[in-house]
């Protein structure tokens, strides 16, 4: 194996993983009701996902996606 062959396969692998994350985020976003979104409106998230590509997809998974049922949210108040 030559170095360029390994580099090409590594690039292809990273590209497939990034596209997979983005595609999953877009589909998940499309199936989510706006009332369940944690931060922005549906229009804002759509712009972030389309123009933000992979970074927008990661932002959706981290900050916009609804909490799964049964997951207790942290309260902002002190106890």
Number of C-alpha atoms within 10 A of each C-alpha: 5 6 7 9 10 11 11 11 11 12 11 12 12 12 12 12 12 17 15 14 18 23 16 14 22 21 10 14 22 12 9 15 11 18 9 12 18 14 14 14 13 17 10 10 22 17 12 18 22 13 12 15 19 20 15 21 28 17 17 25 18 12 14 21 19 18 14 7 6 6 7 8 7 6 7 6 5 4 4
